[in-house]
Amino acid sequence: MSSARPPGLPNVDATTPAVLVLPGPVARDDVPRLCETVRARLQPSGAHIVVCDVAGLGPPGLTTIDALARMQLAARRAGGRIRLRAPDPALRALLALVGLPFEVEGQPEQREPPLSVEEAVEPGDPPL
């Protein structure tokens, strides 16, 4: 069984999310470049997730929120999504306040809870 490798990227597996580190505060002029970077990391690799390491962003502001929202939109248009790595509690609170749901690395995805299976043994049933 061979793993899917994007053309031109021999050491990258298509199932491994790309990581984009966002150092320091984000300026408004950075947003188009960040969106293009997200698109570029999704399209040739075949990956569906870009992990954004936001640990070094510092105190979040509206420019940061705008950048993350636009990056998520760019990812969705490219058939993927953004997952945050190490978001500050203030950033998470601000994202929740403005109603932008982001998947956070290390947290389970929001899905339906698994159905439990109940097995009962009736008296007289043969052993398995």
C-alpha positions as CSV (number, residue, x, y, z in Angstrom):
1,M,0.0,0.0,0.0
2,S,1.6,3.3,-1.0
3,S,0.8,6.6,0.6
4,A,-0.3,9.5,-1.5
5,R,2.5,11.9,-2.1
6,P,1.9,15.2,-3.8
7,P,3.9,15.8,-7.0
8,G,7.1,17.8,-6.4
9,L,7.0,17.2,-2.6
10,P,8.6,13.8,-2.1
11,N,8.7,13.9,1.7
12,V,5.2,15.1,2.3
13,D,2.3,12.8,2.9
14,A,-1.1,14.1,1.7
15,T,-2.7,13.0,5.0
16,T,-0.3,15.0,7.1
17,P,-1.6,18.6,7.7
18,A,0.6,21.5,6.7
19,V,1.6,23.8,9.5
20,L,1.6,27.5,9.2
21,V,3.3,29.4,12.0
22,L,1.9,32.9,12.7
23,P,4.6,34.8,14.6
24,G,3.9,38.1,16.2
25,P,0.9,40.4,15.7
26,V,-0.8,40.1,12.3
27,A,-1.0,43.3,10.3
28,R,-3.8,44.1,7.8
29,D,-1.3,44.0,5.0
30,D,-0.4,40.4,5.9
31,V,-3.9,39.0,5.3
32,P,-3.8,38.5,1.5
33,R,-0.4,36.8,1.8
34,L,-1.6,34.5,4.6
35,C,-4.7,33.6,2.6
36,E,-2.6,32.7,-0.5
37,T,-0.3,30.6,1.7
38,V,-3.3,28.7,3.0
39,R,-4.5,28.0,-0.5
40,A,-1.0,27.0,-1.7
41,R,-0.6,24.5,1.2
42,L,-3.9,22.9,0.5
43,Q,-4.1,22.6,-3.3
44,P,-0.9,20.8,-4.4
45,S,-0.7,18.6,-1.3
46,G,-4.2,17.2,-1.4
47,A,-4.4,17.8,2.3
48,H,-7.7,19.0,3.8
49,I,-6.3,20.8,6.9
50,V,-3.8,23.5,7.5
51,V,-2.7,23.7,11.1
52,C,-2.1,27.4,12.2
53,D,0.3,27.6,15.1
54,V,-1.0,30.8,16.8
55,A,1.1,30.5,20.0
56,G,3.3,33.4,19.1
57,L,0.6,35.9,18.1
58,G,0.4,37.7,21.4
59,P,-2.7,39.5,22.6
60,P,-5.4,39.0,19.9
61,G,-7.1,41.9,18.2
62,L,-9.7,42.4,15.5
63,T,-7.0,42.3,12.8
64,T,-6.1,38.8,14.1
65,I,-9.7,37.7,14.1
66,D,-10.2,39.2,10.5
67,A,-7.1,37.3,9.3
68,L,-8.2,34.0,10.8
69,A,-11.7,34.4,9.3
70,R,-10.3,35.2,5.9
71,M,-7.8,32.3,6.1
72,Q,-10.7,29.9,7.0
73,L,-12.7,31.2,4.1
74,A,-9.7,30.7,1.7
75,A,-9.3,27.2,3.1
76,R,-13.0,26.4,2.6
77,R,-12.9,27.6,-1.0
78,A,-9.9,25.4,-1.6
79,G,-11.7,22.4,-0.1
80,G,-10.1,22.4,3.3
81,R,-10.2,24.0,6.7
82,I,-8.0,25.6,9.4
83,R,-7.1,24.0,12.7
84,L,-5.6,26.1,15.4
85,R,-2.6,25.0,17.5
86,A,-2.0,26.5,20.9
87,P,-4.5,29.4,20.9
88,D,-4.3,31.7,23.8
89,P,-7.5,31.6,26.0
90,A,-8.1,35.3,25.1
91,L,-8.1,34.4,21.4
92,R,-10.4,31.5,21.9
93,A,-12.8,33.7,23.9
94,L,-12.7,36.5,21.2
95,L,-13.4,33.9,18.4
96,A,-16.3,32.6,20.4
97,L,-17.6,36.1,21.1
98,V,-17.7,36.9,17.4
99,G,-19.2,33.5,16.5
100,L,-16.2,32.0,14.6
101,P,-16.0,28.3,15.3
102,F,-12.5,26.9,14.8
103,E,-11.3,23.4,15.4
104,V,-8.5,23.4,18.0
105,E,-5.7,20.9,17.8
106,G,-5.9,18.3,20.6
107,Q,-9.6,18.7,21.1
108,P,-12.0,16.1,19.6
109,E,-13.9,17.2,16.6
110,Q,-17.5,18.2,17.2
111,R,-19.5,15.2,16.1
112,E,-22.4,13.1,17.1
113,P,-21.5,11.0,20.2
114,P,-20.8,7.4,19.2
115,L,-23.8,5.1,19.7
116,S,-23.2,2.5,22.5
117,V,-23.7,-1.1,21.7
118,E,-25.5,-3.1,24.3
119,E,-25.1,-6.8,24.3
120,A,-27.3,-9.0,26.3
121,V,-27.0,-12.7,26.8
122,E,-30.2,-14.6,27.1
123,P,-30.3,-17.7,29.3
124,G,-29.9,-20.7,27.2
125,D,-27.9,-19.0,24.4
126,P,-24.9,-21.0,23.3
127,P,-21.4,-19.6,24.2
128,L,-19.5,-17.8,21.4
